[in-house]
């Protein structure tokens, strides 16, 4: 189901206020709030299926992720998602029984959104690894919306290279068609591939998705909806197809720091590759690189975050609020 709504709505009052006059200022949050400690107890007996080596392979550049973080935050989330997915599979079975059909179940689709540098890619990879260990849904695919960006030549012709990652830089029609085909039960669906090294869509390269149990779709703007375009005719959005959605959140200051530190690490690694689109940045001093990264953040990524990404946060079914060191300090779960 598609989840949307604002952070707080005047739907009632707390139980201890029952019978008291209704104050217009009193609202009930649409989310249940959990501290890190409280959330970690919801792991119950869910086992930890990953080793240190496996966890290392899932981490993005500059992401800090420990087994303790997995146990405290991501195992309870994995357990919650498993319960939702198994319930969805059960609903599909009883619907088949009612209709007298035996169709292959459509994949359960999870959207993962958040800012550049928030760690959403690491979150998506980690969830893929954890969810694939559950026996009822071992086939889990991960698709990033980067592949649905218009090629650089198209962006350049439209004057959009400086707005890469903004909603208008994506081939939304192709993305919607891809997700609609998944939900329609197509046995084989293909998604284009993107290379961060060359900073462009890879010509003729595709990711094949063949009847998985779960598909995780990760991207900056995947929670956008018609609310973002009130003056436009009714449209279909990728978020309309999500069964569950997650927003990876952090303060603007932390996100900026993480982006700059990641840029500096890339300067010492991927940027040094001869085929890297950003090869020129490997030659500048650290002070210059820090200034370049701060300018890119300020002029592009922060604008996109504030204008297009952050306003979609309260549409997520679950919000992971990060603090220093990418450690999740608070979890907000939408009320049913």
Secondary structure, 3 states (H helix, E strand, C coil): CCCCCCCEECCCCCHHHCCCCCCCCCCEECEEEEEHHHHHHHHCCCCCCCCHHHHHHHCCCCCCCCHHHHHHHHHHHHHHHHHHHHHHHHHHHHHHHHHCCCCCCCCEEEEEEECCCCCHHHHHHHHHHHHCCCCCCCCEEEEEHHHHECCHHHHHHCCCHHHCCCHHHECHHHHHHHHHHHHCCCCCEEEEEEECCCCEEEEEEEEEECCCCEEEEECCCCCCCHHHHCCCCCCCCHHHHCCEEEEEECCHHHHHHHHHHHHHHHHHCHHHCCCCCCHHHHHCCHHHHHHHHHHHHHHHHHHHHHHHHHHHHHHCCEEEEECHHHCEEEEEEECC
